[in-house]
């Protein structure tokens, strides 16, 4: 599957990652993880900390899939607002899911501080503005719901928006304790820690099939056969090698990164910015003072091959950026299209396959994929060890929409 095309930004900021050594595979692993991006690296890190023997397999170079196209906005808020999620799954589960996302933000912060190199993980507020006047009531309701359940947030009317930003919108919801990150540096750093802790990394190793033996799984790959007690699929937006994904749509989006700008002081607290309209426009600053802008989602699964189409979409994103910050002069440095997944019920898929014992999944579909990767990796350690985890019921595969 062609998951991204065009010129990417994050690979410009860090050299490619390669394992420090070529590993002799063990006779058997506790866990084999399929996919070495954000979900796979965090899952390997959590299992390594739990004392498990781990092998991470990726059919590409590590971090060169969806991770390189990840725009690195980390939020506890989700594509579905809390008050909407309450209507969908009930107040206790909806509130707990939002709490899980907020806790995962702190966990990501903790992991980032352990890395030997900076992944540019910086806590930021997020500003979600009302795209049109009709969305003001929805933002007000979300603010009241978040506030009632103790989530850090603030409501801005139009006057406050204009006082803090160089553009005017009818209202905005500001959430706190969010963050930005360089996702490629982060994944590279986590994989380095996994290898340092004894984990085995196998790039360019594609899983072809998995066979269940009496006491283990036989994982056949393009690089030979691995044996494991459990397998975890962290394959992102690509088709899972075993099983059938349902309840999710794979679409594509576009993003640009600008050349660094000298003065961006009018950007309120360097906040993450997005909007109520769907599909939504979003933007953030990087540590290098570049601006990353994304949006223009399309209902097609693969990134387009047309450079002309990608360039046209990139210009539209640049025009939108200029509308928000009209005094600035921005130039495009990177412009690309990438696949992304959305679950129909707006929740990730995390847990053991309902009909395939010892097969586990962490598929963090949605705009909050990195946060889902963090909360899911911790959850899987419990599930594999047979430790009861009430939170896992919210995101289990065996629900109306899941993995069959």
C-alpha positions in Angstrom: 0.0 0.0 0.0 1.3 3.5 -0.9 0.9 5.2 2.4 2.6 8.5 1.6 4.0 10.3 -1.4 5.7 13.7 -1.9 8.5 15.4 0.1 8.4 14.6 3.8 9.5 17.0 6.6 10.6 14.9 9.5 13.3 12.8 7.7 15.0 16.2 7.0 15.4 16.6 10.8 17.2 13.4 11.7 19.3 10.6 10.0 17.6 7.3 9.2 17.5 4.8 12.0 19.2 1.4 11.8 19.7 -1.1 14.6 23.1 -1.1 16.2 23.6 -4.8 15.4 22.3 -7.6 13.4 20.6 -9.8 15.9 20.7 -13.6 16.1 17.1 -14.5 16.6 16.1 -16.3 19.7 14.7 -19.8 19.6 11.4 -18.3 20.8 10.3 -14.8 21.9 7.7 -13.9 24.4 6.3 -11.3 22.0 6.7 -10.6 18.3 5.5 -7.2 17.3 4.6 -6.6 13.7 5.3 -2.9 12.8 8.0 -0.6 14.0 6.4 2.8 14.0 4.8 4.7 16.8 2.6 1.9 18.1 5.2 -0.8 17.6 8.0 1.0 19.3 5.9 2.0 22.3 4.5 -1.5 22.6 8.0 -3.0 22.5 9.2 -0.5 25.1 6.4 -1.4 27.5 7.0 -5.2 27.1 10.7 -4.7 27.5 10.2 -2.9 30.7 7.9 -5.7 31.8 10.8 -8.2 31.3 9.6 -9.8 28.1 11.8 -11.0 25.3 10.7 -8.9 22.2 11.3 -8.9 18.5 10.1 -6.0 16.4 9.5 -6.7 12.7 9.0 -4.1 10.0 8.8 -4.6 6.3 10.5 -1.2 5.8 13.2 0.8 7.4 12.0 1.6 10.9 10.0 4.9 11.2 9.7 5.3 7.4 6.0 4.4 7.2 3.2 6.5 8.8 5.6 7.8 11.4 7.4 9.9 8.9 4.1 11.5 7.8 2.7 11.9 11.4 2.3 15.7 12.0 3.0 15.3 15.8 0.0 17.0 17.4 -0.7 15.3 20.7 -4.0 16.0 22.4 -6.2 14.5 25.0 -9.2 15.8 23.0 -10.4 13.5 20.2 -12.0 13.8 16.8 -15.3 13.1 18.6 -16.0 15.6 21.3 -16.6 14.3 24.9 -20.3 15.2 24.9 -20.8 13.4 21.6 -18.9 10.3 22.9 -21.1 10.3 26.0 -24.2 10.1 23.7 -22.5 7.2 21.8 -21.2 5.0 24.6 -22.5 6.4 27.9 -21.0 8.9 30.4 -18.8 6.5 32.5 -17.0 5.0 29.5 -16.7 8.2 27.6 -15.3 10.2 30.5 -12.9 7.3 31.4 -11.7 7.2 27.7 -10.9 10.9 27.9 -9.1 10.4 31.2 -7.1 7.6 29.6 -6.0 10.0 26.8 -5.0 12.6 29.4 -3.0 10.0 31.4 -1.4 8.9 28.1 -0.2 12.5 27.5 1.7 12.3 30.8 3.1 8.9 30.0 4.4 10.1 26.6 6.1 13.0 28.5 7.7 10.5 30.8 9.0 8.3 27.9 10.4 11.4 26.2 12.4 12.4 29.2 14.0 8.9 29.3 15.4 9.2 25.7 19.1 10.0 25.3 18.3 12.6 22.6 15.6 15.2 22.4 12.5 14.3 20.5 11.2 17.9 20.8 8.4 16.9 23.1 7.0 20.1 24.4 3.8 20.7 26.3 1.5 23.1 24.5 -2.2 24.3 24.8 -4.6 23.5 21.9 -7.0 26.0 20.4 -10.0 24.5 18.6 -12.0 27.4 17.0 -15.5 27.5 15.8 -15.3 27.4 12.0 -18.8 29.0 11.6 -21.2 30.8 14.0 -23.4 27.6 14.1 -20.6 25.7 15.8 -20.4 28.0 18.8 -23.1 26.2 20.7 -21.2 22.9 20.2 -18.0 24.4 21.6 -19.9 25.8 24.6 -21.4 22.4 25.3 -18.0 20.7 25.0 -16.4 23.3 27.3 -19.2 22.7 29.9 -18.8 19.0 29.7 -15.0 19.0 29.9 -15.1 21.4 32.8 -17.7 19.4 34.7 -15.5 16.3 34.6 -12.3 18.1 35.6 -10.5 18.4 32.3 -8.2 21.4 31.9 -9.8 23.8 29.5 -11.0 27.4 28.9 -13.6 29.0 26.7 -12.9 32.1 24.5 -15.6 34.3 23.0 -14.9 36.2 19.8 -13.4 39.2 21.6 -10.9 36.9 23.4 -10.0 35.1 20.2 -9.2 38.4 18.5 -7.2 39.6 21.5 -4.9 36.5 21.4 -4.7 35.6 17.7 -4.2 37.6 14.4 -7.5 36.2 13.0 -11.1 36.3 14.1 -13.4 33.4 14.8 -16.7 33.3 16.6 -15.4 31.3 19.6 -12.7 28.8 20.7 -12.1 26.0 23.1 -8.7 26.0 24.7 -7.4 22.7 26.2 -4.3 22.4 28.3 -1.7 19.7 28.9 -1.4 18.8 25.2 2.0 18.6 23.4 3.9 18.7 20.2 6.6 16.2 19.2 9.0 15.2 16.4 7.4 11.8 15.8 10.4 10.4 13.9 12.9 11.4 16.5 10.6 10.0 19.2 10.2 6.6 17.5 13.9 6.4 16.8 14.7 7.2 20.4 12.3 4.6 21.8 13.6 1.9 19.4 17.1 2.7 20.6 16.0 2.2 24.2 14.3 -1.1 23.2 17.5 -2.4 21.6 19.6 -1.2 24.5 17.2 -3.1 26.9 17.7 -6.3 24.9 15.0 -6.1 22.3 15.7 -7.4 18.8 14.9 -5.2 15.8 14.4 -6.7 12.3 13.9 -4.1 9.6 13.0 -5.2 6.0 11.1 -8.2 7.4 7.6 -8.7 6.1 5.2 -11.1 7.8 3.7 -13.5 5.3 1.6 -15.7 7.5 1.2 -17.0 11.1 0.5 -20.6 12.1 -0.7 -21.7 15.5 1.3 -24.6 16.9 0.6 -26.5 20.1 2.6 -24.2 22.4 3.6 -21.3 20.3 3.0 -19.2 17.1 5.1 -19.7 14.0 5.6 -16.4 12.3 6.7 -16.9 8.7 8.4 -13.8 7.1 10.5 -12.7 4.2 13.4 -13.1 6.5 12.8 -16.6 7.8 10.6 -18.0 10.6 10.2 -16.6 14.1 8.6 -18.4 17.1 6.7 -16.6 19.8 4.2 -17.1 22.6 2.2 -14.0 21.5 2.0 -11.7 18.5 1.0 -8.0 18.5 -0.1 -6.3 15.2 0.8 -2.6 15.2 0.5 -2.2 11.5 -1.1 1.3 11.5 -3.1 2.0 8.4 -1.9 -0.9 6.4 -3.8 -4.2 6.0 -3.1 -6.5 8.9 -1.3 -9.6 7.7 -3.6 -12.0 9.6 -7.3 -11.2 10.3 -9.8 -8.9 8.7 -10.2 -5.2 9.6 -13.7 -3.9 9.7 -15.3 -0.8 11.2 -12.6 1.5 9.8 -12.2 3.8 6.8 -8.7 4.4 5.3 -8.6 7.9 3.8 -5.8 10.3 2.7 -4.8 13.7 3.8 -2.3 16.4 2.8 0.3 18.3 4.8 3.0 20.9 4.3 5.9 22.2 6.3 7.1 25.7 5.7 10.6 27.0 5.9 11.5 28.4 9.3 10.1 31.8 10.1 12.0 34.5 12.1 9.2 35.9 14.2 6.1 34.1 15.2 5.4 36.0 18.4 1.7 36.6 17.3 1.1 32.8 17.6 -0.4 32.5 21.1 1.8 30.3 23.3 2.8 28.4 20.2 -0.5 26.5 20.6 -1.7 23.6 18.4 -4.6 25.1 16.3 -7.5 23.2 14.7 -11.2 23.8 14.0 -14.7 22.4 14.3 -15.3 21.9 10.6 -14.9 18.3 9.2 -12.6 17.6 7.6 -10.6 20.1 9.7 -7.6 22.2 9.1 -4.8 22.0 11.7 -1.5 23.7 12.3 1.4 23.7 14.6 4.9 25.1 15.0 8.1 23.0 15.2 11.1 23.4 17.3 12.9 24.8 14.2 10.1 27.4 13.8 8.7 25.8 10.8 4.9 25.6 10.5 3.2 22.2 9.8 -0.3 22.5 8.3 -2.6 19.6 7.4 -6.1 18.9 6.1 -8.1 18.5 2.9 -9.0 14.9 3.7 -10.2 12.8 0.8 -12.2 9.5 0.9 -9.5 7.5 -0.9 -7.2 5.1 0.8 -3.8 5.6 -0.9 -1.6 8.6 -1.2 -1.8 10.0 -4.8 1.1 9.5 -7.1 0.5 12.8 -8.9 3.1 15.4 -7.9 0.9 18.1 -9.5 -2.1 17.1 -7.3 0.0 17.1 -4.2 1.5 20.5 -5.1 -2.0 22.0 -5.7 -3.2 20.7 -2.4 -0.1 22.1 -0.7 -0.7 25.5 -2.2 -4.3 25.5 -0.8 -2.9 24.7 2.7 -0.4 27.5 2.3 -3.2 29.9 1.4 -5.2 28.8 4.4 -2.1 29.5 6.6 -1.7 32.9 5.2 -5.4 33.7 5.9 -4.8 32.9 9.6 -1.4 34.8 9.8 -1.7 37.4 7.1 1.4 39.4 8.2 3.7 36.5 7.8 5.5 35.3 4.6 5.6 31.5 4.4 7.3 29.3 1.9 6.7 25.6 1.5 9.7 23.3 2.4 7.9 19.9 2.3 4.6 18.9 0.8 3.1 15.4 0.9 0.0 13.2 1.0 -0.5 10.3 3.4 -3.0 7.6 4.3 -4.7 7.7 7.6 -7.4 5.6 9.3 -10.6 6.5 11.1 -12.7 4.0 13.0 -16.5 4.3 12.5 -17.1 4.6 16.3 -14.1 7.0 16.8 -12.3 4.6 19.1 -9.0 2.7 18.6 -8.9 -1.1 18.4 -6.8 -2.6 21.2 -6.8 -6.1 22.6 -6.8 -9.8 21.9 -8.5 -11.1 18.7 -11.9 -12.6 19.8 -11.4 -15.8 17.8 -7.6 -16.1 17.6 -5.9 -16.6 21.0 -2.5 -15.0 21.4 -3.1 -12.6 18.5 -3.3 -9.0 19.8 -3.9 -5.7 18.0 -3.1 -2.1 18.6 -4.6 0.0 15.8 -4.8 3.6 16.9 -7.0 5.0 14.2 -7.9 8.7 14.3 -6.3 12.0 14.7 -5.1 10.9 18.2 -3.1 7.9 17.0 0.1 8.6 19.1 -1.9 9.0 22.3 -3.8 5.8 21.5 -0.5 4.0 20.9 0.7 5.0 24.4 -2.4 4.0 26.3 -2.7 0.8 24.2 0.9 -0.3 24.8 0.4 -0.1 28.6 -3.0 -1.9 28.3 -1.5 -4.8 26.2 1.0 -5.6 28.9 -1.8 -6.3 31.3 -3.9 -8.2 28.8 -1.0 -10.5 27.8 -0.2 -11.2 31.5 -3.9 -12.0 32.2 -4.3 -8.9 34.5 -7.9 -7.6 34.5 -8.1 -4.2 32.8 -11.5 -2.5 32.9 -10.4 0.1 30.5 -9.7 -2.5 27.8 -13.4 -3.2 27.5 -13.9 0.3 26.0 -11.6 -0.4 23.1 -11.8 -4.2 22.7 -11.9 -5.7 19.3 -15.0 -7.7 20.1 -17.5 -4.8 19.7 -19.8 -3.8 17.0 -16.9 -2.5 14.9 -13.6 -4.2 15.2 -11.3 -6.8 13.8 -12.6 -10.2 12.7 
